[in-house]
């Protein structure tokens, strides 16, 4: 993935690995799992469920139901924000 939606090679989910090994870099190649995960993540973020199969749709809806259960009258939904980190 490239462009403004692309994840940085040192995204938050990799920081625990970088802490243990500063030279760590995650594999950036796409595979069936990363493609499916990206598709489901995008569906949850945008509300566009086109192209999801029945199982994927059920998982995304479960995530959204859980998110909604945490919301209160005073809650503010904050989507991912791009930040720049210099190491």
Long-range contacts (C-beta under 8 A, 24 or more apart in sequence): 1-30, 1-38, 4-82, 8-85, 10-85, 10-87, 45-79, 45-80
